[in-house]
């Protein structure tokens, strides 16, 4: 884990060396100040050596100026190092999330992921910047100062060492408790984020059902857990800080009391005690830094563990080492004994599916809710992998072709259209990043939306709002169809895209879909059976299996499952 952590320093070696060099220089210079003071008191003042005194004062001022410059470098460029590393980690995490399969997101709350991308990475940045710096400064100052102190006065140095092991033991011991506390806080922050995100996204439902009180109660419960975790953390921190303050004061007391006794018995001169008091002031901050480093390291490593935990999750849908590009000529799709379940111990959703969709044809997949229609369609672009069996496109097993080449050949229009917060232009370019305005308007015309967009004051630059909230359901569907026109795939999947629309919108979308499906293999997943009467073939799904197939009139005449569904909808 440390190896992976330090790999993020590699692109910024120059900044790291600059930051560490400034820390080393500043630390070494701090050790010189008490030595200069000792010489003033021991030699220059008793001998009335005015020139040496002036030189010492100038040297002290020079030390301050250099330390000030070193501090500027540490604060300015040291933090810049942390920011750059944080940016790299965030980019890596985001890119990794983009590659994970749907099954991961099905089981993971978005708020938890947001917490890892923001809060966790900030903590990692703090360790990345302050960790090596604090550790190095602490060791240099403590080792350097104690070396000088032992050379100056062995008895005083031994006395000043007395509180040190207690401080270190106590700091490291409480560091472990702090780690568990920080881990609990991180987890509860993620829960709070998830709750807030879920409630905000569903604010229309909350208000329409007048469920504000219910949501407030749910948030109060999550917030209570968060507050309890925070309080427990601060309880440990209070014990830690107060006890460490006692040890710091004890350090001064031990040095002053021990030095006074040694002076009383004539074992050390007064100027050595003054020098040691100055050194205690220099040594204590690095000791604090060293102990806080253990605390900071615990926080940072906890956050990095959570970062690595996500980075180590591999998508369950991977290209094989010898995967090739998909070559689509006709667009014939075949399911050969395909079975699927969402989890290894879950209920079987599809079982032994065998069907063939002829290239260039329009087929419908119908059935009751929960029959597995959308699941079957999601297997074609490999959003999920079948548990058993093969899916072939023009005789090529899709498990053996590259995912990108497969998905480039498939256009998906879903019931719940997702539009990104931005403009119509930005959303259309997901279909073709090189599309010109003329190409976009042509696609919108084919989707029966061109005249409306042209009439808008900002045209293609009209903001759609978060998830397309500024547009009607029919307008969002037609933008998604225009997006597929720009993509120009060989295979279309139309997943219940008109089930929640009014008749006029449904007619316009059906018309756009007919235009889009010309010369392509089209799969229509339909709830309203009146929309699939013209399909070349209709497959009826029930309890995860194909129970019927044929044309509309044939299935009606057969009086089976499809006929019952159709009759029930007519009655409705």
matplotlib code that plots the C-alpha trace (Angstrom):
import matplotlib.pyplot as plt

x = [0.0, 2.8, 4.4, 1.2, 0.9, 4.5, 3.9, 1.8, 4.9, 6.8, 5.5, 6.3, 9.8, 11.0, 8.4, 8.9, 12.7, 12.1, 9.6, 11.8, 15.0, 13.2, 12.1, 15.6, 17.3, 14.8, 15.1, 18.9, 19.0, 16.6, 19.3, 21.9, 19.9, 20.4, 24.1, 24.6, 22.7, 25.0, 28.1, 26.8, 26.2, 29.3, 32.0, 31.0, 29.2, 31.7, 34.6, 32.8, 33.5, 31.3, 32.1, 31.3, 28.0, 27.1, 28.0, 25.9, 22.9, 23.3, 23.6, 20.4, 18.5, 19.9, 18.6, 15.1, 15.0, 16.1, 13.6, 10.8, 11.7, 11.8, 8.4, 7.0, 8.3, 6.8, 3.4, 3.2, 4.8, 4.3, 0.6, 0.7, 2.3, -0.6, -3.1, -1.5, -1.4, -5.0, -6.0, -4.3, -5.9, -9.3, -8.8, -7.7, -10.7, -13.2, -11.8, -11.8, -15.5, -16.3, -15.0, -16.9, -19.9, -23.5, -23.6, -21.1, -23.3, -26.4, -24.9, -23.2, -24.6, -23.6, -23.2, -20.5, -18.6, -18.9, -17.4, -14.4, -13.9, -14.0, -13.4, -11.2, -8.9, -8.5, -7.2, -4.8, -3.6, -2.8, -0.7, 1.0, 2.1, 2.6, 3.5, 7.1, 7.8, 6.7, 8.5, 11.8, 11.6, 10.9, 13.7, 16.3, 15.4, 15.1, 18.3, 20.2, 19.1, 19.8, 23.2, 24.1, 22.5, 24.5, 27.7, 26.9, 25.8, 25.3, 23.5, 21.0, 20.4, 19.6, 17.2, 15.4, 15.0, 12.8, 9.4, 10.1, 9.3, 6.0, 5.0, 5.8, 4.0, 0.9, 0.7, 1.1, -1.3, -4.0, -3.3, -4.8, -8.0, -8.1, -7.8, -10.9, -12.7, -11.8, -12.9, -16.3, -16.7, -15.7, -18.3, -21.1, -20.2, -20.7, -24.1, -25.1, -24.0, -26.0, -29.1, -28.9, -28.3, -31.2, -33.6, -32.6, -32.9, -36.4, -37.5, -40.4, -41.7, -41.1, -43.2, -45.9, -46.5, -46.1, -43.4, -41.1, -41.6, -40.7, -37.5, -36.6, -36.9, -34.8, -32.1, -32.3, -31.5, -28.5, -27.4, -27.7, -25.3, -22.9, -23.0, -22.4, -19.3, -18.0, -18.6, -16.7, -13.9, -13.6, -13.8, -10.6, -9.1, -9.9, -8.0, -5.2, -4.7, -5.1, -2.6, -0.1, -0.3, 0.5, 3.5, 4.7, 4.6, 6.2, 9.1, 9.8, 9.4, 11.8, 14.5, 14.2, 13.9, 16.8, 18.9, 18.3, 19.4, 22.6, 23.4, 22.8, 25.4, 27.7, 27.5, 26.4, 26.7, 23.5, 24.0, 23.8, 20.4, 19.2, 20.5, 18.6, 15.4, 15.7, 16.3, 13.2, 11.3, 12.8, 12.4, 8.8, 7.1, 8.8, 7.8, 4.2, 4.7, 6.0, 3.0, 0.5, 2.1, 1.1, -2.5, -2.4, -1.0, -3.8, -6.4, -4.6, -4.1, -7.7, -8.7, -6.2, -7.4, -10.9, -9.4, -7.5, -10.6, -12.4, -9.4, -8.9, -12.5, -12.2, -15.2, -16.8, -17.0, -13.5, -12.1, -10.4, -6.7, -7.3, -10.6, -11.2, -13.3, -16.9, -17.7, -21.4, -22.7, -26.3, -26.9, -28.3, -28.5, -28.8, -29.3, -28.0, -29.2, -28.7, -29.4, -28.8, -29.1, -28.0, -26.0, -24.5, -27.0, -29.9, -33.1, -32.7, -34.0, -33.6, -33.4, -32.3, -33.2, -33.0, -34.0, -32.7, -33.3, -32.8, -30.5, -32.4, -35.7, -37.8, -38.7, -40.7, -40.1, -43.2, -44.3, -45.5, -43.4, -40.6, -40.6, -36.9, -37.4, -35.0, -32.5, -32.5, -31.8, -29.1, -27.2, -26.7, -24.3, -22.7, -24.0, -24.3, -22.7, -24.9, -24.4, -24.6, -24.9, -23.7, -25.0, -23.9, -24.0, -23.4, -22.0, -19.5, -19.6, -19.9, -17.9, -14.9, -15.1, -14.0, -16.6, -16.1, -16.5, -19.7, -21.3, -20.4, -22.7, -25.7, -28.0, -30.0, -33.2, -34.4, -37.7, -35.9, -33.8, -30.8, -29.7, -26.6, -26.8, -25.7, -27.0, -28.8, -25.7, -23.5, -26.0, -26.3, -22.5, -22.6, -23.8, -21.1, -18.4, -17.5, -21.1, -21.6, -24.7, -26.1, -25.8, -27.4, -30.4, -30.7, -30.9, -33.4, -35.6, -35.6, -36.5, -39.5, -37.9, -36.0, -38.6, -39.1, -35.3, -34.9, -37.7, -35.9, -34.0, -30.7, -31.3, -28.8, -27.3, -30.5, -29.9, -31.7, -31.3, -30.2, -31.4, -33.3, -35.8, -36.5, -37.8, -40.9, -40.7, -41.4, -38.8, -36.2, -37.0, -36.7, -33.3, -32.2, -33.4, -31.6, -28.5, -28.8, -29.3, -25.9, -24.3, -25.6, -25.4, -26.3, -28.5, -31.2, -32.7, -35.9, -36.7, -40.3, -39.5, -43.1, -44.8, -45.1, -45.9, -49.1, -50.6, -49.3, -45.7, -46.0, -47.0, -44.1, -41.6, -43.0, -42.7, -39.1, -38.3, -39.6, -37.3, -34.4, -34.9, -34.8, -32.0, -31.1, -31.8, -34.3, -35.4, -38.5, -39.3, -42.9, -45.4, -48.1, -48.8, -50.6, -47.1, -45.7, -48.4, -46.3, -43.1, -41.7, -41.8, -42.9, -41.3, -43.3, -41.4, -42.9, -41.0, -37.7, -38.5, -39.7, -43.2, -44.4, -43.1, -44.8, -46.5, -49.3, -52.2, -50.7, -50.3, -53.8, -55.2, -53.3, -55.1, -52.1, -50.1, -49.8, -53.5, -54.4, -52.0, -53.4, -57.0, -56.4, -54.8, -57.8, -60.1, -58.0]
y = [0.0, 2.4, 1.6, 2.5, 5.7, 6.8, 6.2, 9.3, 11.4, 10.2, 12.8, 15.6, 14.7, 18.3, 19.7, 17.0, 17.6, 21.4, 21.0, 18.5, 20.6, 23.7, 21.6, 20.3, 23.7, 25.3, 22.5, 22.6, 26.4, 26.2, 24.2, 26.9, 29.6, 28.2, 27.6, 31.3, 32.3, 30.0, 31.6, 35.1, 34.3, 32.1, 34.1, 37.2, 39.1, 38.3, 39.2, 42.3, 41.2, 43.7, 42.7, 39.1, 40.1, 42.1, 39.2, 36.8, 39.2, 39.4, 35.7, 35.2, 37.7, 35.8, 32.6, 34.1, 35.4, 32.1, 30.2, 32.6, 31.8, 28.1, 28.3, 30.1, 27.3, 24.6, 26.3, 27.4, 24.6, 21.8, 22.3, 22.5, 19.1, 17.8, 19.4, 17.8, 14.4, 14.7, 15.7, 12.6, 10.3, 11.8, 11.4, 7.8, 7.0, 8.7, 6.9, 3.6, 4.1, 4.7, 1.3, -0.7, -2.7, -2.0, -4.7, -2.6, 0.5, -1.6, -2.4, 0.9, 4.1, 7.2, 9.2, 6.8, 7.2, 11.0, 10.8, 8.9, 11.3, 14.4, 13.9, 10.9, 12.3, 15.6, 13.6, 11.7, 15.1, 16.3, 13.2, 13.5, 17.0, 17.1, 13.5, 13.2, 16.8, 16.5, 13.2, 14.5, 17.8, 16.1, 13.6, 16.2, 18.6, 16.0, 14.1, 17.3, 19.1, 16.1, 15.6, 19.2, 18.9, 15.7, 17.3, 20.5, 18.8, 15.1, 15.5, 18.0, 16.0, 12.9, 14.8, 16.3, 12.9, 11.6, 12.7, 11.8, 8.0, 8.7, 11.3, 9.0, 6.0, 7.9, 9.6, 6.3, 4.4, 7.0, 7.1, 3.7, 4.8, 7.9, 5.7, 3.7, 6.9, 8.5, 5.4, 5.5, 9.2, 8.6, 5.9, 8.1, 11.0, 8.8, 7.8, 11.4, 12.2, 9.3, 10.3, 14.0, 13.0, 10.5, 13.0, 15.9, 13.7, 12.6, 16.0, 16.1, 12.8, 13.9, 17.0, 15.4, 12.8, 15.4, 13.2, 16.0, 14.9, 11.3, 12.4, 14.7, 11.8, 9.5, 12.2, 12.9, 9.2, 9.3, 12.6, 11.2, 8.4, 10.9, 13.1, 10.1, 9.1, 12.7, 13.0, 9.7, 11.0, 14.3, 12.5, 10.6, 13.8, 15.7, 13.1, 13.1, 16.9, 17.6, 14.8, 15.9, 19.4, 18.1, 16.2, 19.4, 21.4, 18.5, 18.7, 22.3, 21.6, 18.6, 20.6, 23.7, 21.8, 19.4, 22.3, 24.4, 21.5, 21.0, 24.7, 24.7, 21.9, 23.6, 20.9, 23.1, 26.8, 29.1, 29.7, 25.9, 25.8, 28.8, 27.0, 23.9, 25.8, 27.2, 23.7, 22.4, 25.1, 23.9, 20.1, 20.2, 21.3, 18.4, 16.0, 17.3, 17.0, 13.4, 12.4, 14.3, 12.6, 9.2, 10.6, 12.1, 9.0, 7.0, 9.3, 9.4, 5.6, 5.0, 7.2, 5.6, 2.2, 3.2, 4.7, 1.5, -0.6, 0.9, 0.9, -2.8, -3.6, -4.9, -4.9, -8.3, -7.6, -7.5, -7.8, -11.2, -10.9, -12.0, -9.9, -8.6, -5.8, -6.7, -6.8, -6.2, -6.8, -8.0, -7.4, -10.9, -11.5, -15.0, -16.1, -19.7, -21.2, -18.0, -17.9, -15.0, -13.9, -10.6, -12.2, -15.7, -16.6, -14.6, -15.7, -16.7, -13.9, -15.5, -19.3, -21.1, -18.3, -19.3, -16.8, -15.4, -11.9, -11.6, -8.8, -5.7, -6.8, -5.1, -7.4, -6.8, -8.4, -8.2, -9.5, -8.6, -6.4, -8.3, -10.9, -10.0, -7.9, -5.1, -7.6, -9.5, -6.3, -5.3, -8.5, -7.5, -4.6, -6.6, -4.3, -7.7, -11.0, -14.2, -16.9, -19.6, -19.6, -17.4, -14.3, -14.0, -11.1, -12.2, -15.4, -13.6, -14.4, -11.0, -12.2, -12.5, -9.1, -5.7, -4.0, -0.6, -2.0, -3.8, -0.8, 1.5, -0.7, -0.5, 2.5, 2.5, 4.5, 3.9, 4.6, 6.8, 9.0, 10.5, 14.0, 15.5, 18.9, 21.2, 22.3, 20.4, 20.6, 19.0, 16.1, 15.5, 15.2, 12.1, 10.5, 12.0, 14.2, 15.6, 16.5, 19.9, 22.1, 21.1, 17.4, 18.0, 19.8, 17.1, 14.5, 16.6, 16.9, 13.1, 12.9, 15.3, 18.0, 20.2, 23.0, 23.3, 23.6, 26.1, 28.3, 28.5, 31.7, 29.9, 26.9, 24.2, 26.1, 25.8, 24.5, 21.2, 21.3, 18.6, 15.2, 17.3, 18.7, 21.8, 19.5, 17.4, 13.6, 13.5, 16.1, 14.2, 11.0, 12.7, 14.2, 10.7, 9.5, 12.3, 11.3, 7.8, 9.1, 10.9, 7.7, 5.8, 2.2, -1.0, -2.3, -0.4, -1.2, 0.7, 0.0, 0.9, 4.4, 5.5, 3.8, 7.0, 9.5, 11.1, 10.0, 12.9, 12.4, 8.7, 9.1, 11.5, 9.1, 6.1, 8.0, 9.0, 5.4, 4.0, 6.4, 5.5, 1.7, 1.7, -0.6, -1.6, -4.4, -3.0, -4.5, -3.0, -3.7, -2.7, -2.4, -0.9, -3.8, -1.5, -0.1, -3.4, -4.8, -4.1, -5.8, -8.5, -10.9, -10.7, -12.7, -13.1, -13.5, -15.0, -15.8, -15.5, -17.7, -17.3, -18.8, -17.6, -16.1, -15.0, -12.0, -10.1, -11.7, -15.2, -14.7, -13.2, -16.2, -18.6, -17.2, -17.7, -15.4, -12.6, -12.6, -12.4, -9.4, -7.7, -8.2, -6.9, -3.7, -3.2, -3.5, -0.9]
z = [0.0, 0.8, -2.5, -4.3, -2.2, -3.0, -6.7, -6.8, -5.9, -9.1, -11.5, -9.1, -7.9, -8.4, -6.2, -3.6, -3.5, -3.2, -0.3, 1.5, 1.0, 2.4, 5.4, 6.0, 5.7, 8.0, 10.6, 10.6, 11.0, 14.0, 15.9, 15.5, 17.4, 20.9, 20.1, 19.2, 22.3, 24.4, 22.9, 23.6, 27.3, 27.7, 25.7, 23.9, 26.7, 29.5, 27.2, 26.0, 22.4, 20.6, 17.1, 17.8, 19.4, 16.3, 14.0, 16.1, 15.9, 12.1, 11.9, 13.9, 11.7, 8.6, 10.1, 10.5, 7.0, 5.5, 7.7, 6.5, 2.9, 3.6, 5.3, 2.2, 0.0, 2.3, 2.5, -1.2, -3.1, -0.5, -0.7, -4.4, -4.4, -2.3, -4.6, -7.7, -6.2, -5.0, -8.5, -10.0, -7.4, -8.1, -11.9, -11.4, -9.2, -11.6, -14.6, -12.7, -11.7, -15.4, -16.2, -13.5, -14.5, -13.6, -10.9, -8.8, -9.0, -8.3, -4.9, -4.0, -2.8, -4.8, -1.6, -0.4, -3.7, -3.5, 0.1, -1.2, -4.1, -1.9, 1.8, 1.7, -1.0, 0.9, 3.9, 1.7, 0.3, 3.8, 4.5, 1.1, 1.8, 5.6, 6.2, 4.8, 5.7, 9.3, 9.8, 8.3, 10.2, 13.5, 13.1, 12.0, 14.8, 17.6, 16.6, 15.9, 19.0, 21.3, 19.7, 20.6, 24.0, 24.9, 23.7, 25.8, 29.0, 29.6, 32.9, 31.6, 28.4, 30.4, 32.6, 29.6, 28.1, 31.1, 29.7, 26.1, 26.1, 28.0, 25.4, 22.5, 24.0, 24.9, 21.5, 19.6, 21.9, 21.4, 17.7, 17.4, 19.1, 16.9, 13.8, 14.7, 15.5, 12.1, 10.3, 12.0, 11.1, 7.5, 7.2, 8.7, 6.5, 3.6, 4.9, 5.4, 1.8, 0.5, 2.4, 1.2, -2.4, -2.4, -0.8, -3.1, -6.2, -5.1, -3.8, -6.2, -4.9, -1.3, -1.8, -3.9, -1.2, 1.6, 3.1, 4.3, 7.9, 7.1, 5.2, 8.1, 10.5, 8.3, 8.1, 11.8, 12.5, 10.1, 11.6, 15.1, 14.2, 12.7, 15.8, 18.0, 16.0, 16.0, 19.8, 20.4, 18.2, 20.1, 23.4, 22.5, 21.1, 24.3, 26.4, 23.9, 23.7, 27.4, 28.4, 25.8, 27.1, 30.6, 29.2, 27.3, 30.5, 32.4, 29.9, 30.8, 34.5, 34.4, 32.5, 34.7, 38.0, 37.1, 35.8, 38.9, 41.1, 39.0, 39.2, 42.9, 43.3, 40.8, 38.2, 35.2, 34.5, 34.2, 30.5, 29.8, 31.5, 29.4, 26.3, 27.3, 27.9, 24.4, 23.0, 24.8, 23.0, 19.7, 20.4, 21.7, 18.4, 16.4, 19.1, 18.7, 14.9, 15.2, 17.4, 15.2, 12.3, 13.7, 14.1, 10.6, 9.1, 10.7, 9.1, 5.7, 5.6, 6.6, 3.7, 1.3, 2.3, 1.2, -2.0, -2.7, -1.8, -4.8, -7.1, -6.5, -7.5, -11.0, -13.4, -13.7, -17.4, -19.0, -22.5, -23.0, -23.8, -27.4, -27.8, -31.4, -32.8, -33.6, -37.3, -37.9, -41.4, -41.1, -37.3, -36.6, -32.8, -31.3, -27.7, -27.1, -23.8, -21.9, -18.2, -15.8, -12.2, -10.6, -7.8, -7.5, -4.7, -6.1, -7.9, -11.6, -13.8, -17.1, -17.7, -20.9, -23.4, -27.0, -29.7, -33.0, -34.2, -37.9, -39.1, -40.2, -38.6, -35.9, -33.1, -29.9, -26.4, -24.3, -21.0, -17.5, -15.3, -13.8, -16.6, -17.5, -20.6, -19.7, -18.3, -21.6, -23.5, -21.1, -21.8, -25.5, -24.9, -22.0, -19.2, -17.5, -18.2, -18.6, -16.1, -18.8, -22.6, -25.4, -27.2, -30.8, -33.2, -36.8, -35.4, -33.1, -29.4, -27.8, -24.8, -27.1, -28.7, -27.3, -25.2, -26.9, -30.4, -29.3, -27.6, -30.5, -32.7, -30.2, -29.7, -26.5, -25.9, -22.4, -20.6, -18.0, -20.2, -18.6, -19.8, -18.4, -16.8, -19.6, -23.0, -25.7, -27.8, -25.1, -24.7, -28.4, -28.7, -26.7, -29.9, -32.0, -30.5, -33.9, -34.9, -36.5, -35.8, -39.2, -38.3, -34.9, -36.4, -39.0, -36.2, -34.3, -37.4, -37.8, -34.1, -34.7, -32.5, -34.9, -35.3, -31.5, -30.9, -33.7, -32.1, -28.8, -28.2, -27.4, -29.8, -29.2, -26.3, -24.3, -20.8, -20.1, -16.3, -14.0, -15.5, -18.1, -15.7, -17.9, -20.7, -20.9, -21.0, -24.7, -25.5, -23.5, -25.3, -28.7, -27.8, -26.8, -30.2, -32.0, -30.0, -31.4, -34.9, -34.5, -33.2, -36.2, -34.8, -36.5, -33.6, -31.7, -28.3, -27.5, -23.8, -23.0, -24.2, -24.6, -21.7, -19.6, -22.3, -23.6, -26.9, -29.0, -27.7, -28.2, -31.8, -32.5, -30.9, -32.7, -36.0, -35.1, -34.1, -37.4, -39.2, -37.0, -37.3, -41.1, -42.2, -38.6, -36.3, -33.8, -30.5, -28.9, -25.3, -24.9, -22.1, -24.4, -26.8, -29.3, -30.2, -31.4, -33.6, -36.7, -35.4, -37.7, -34.7, -31.1, -28.3, -25.1, -21.8, -18.7, -15.5, -17.3, -20.3, -23.9, -23.9, -27.3, -30.5, -33.7, -35.4, -33.7, -35.5, -35.0, -31.3, -30.9, -32.8, -30.6, -27.6, -25.3, -22.9, -25.4, -26.3, -22.6, -22.1, -25.1, -24.1, -20.6, -22.0, -24.3, -21.3, -19.5]

ax = plt.figure().add_subplot(projection="3d")
ax.plot(x, y, z, "-o")
ax.set_aspect("equal")
plt.show()
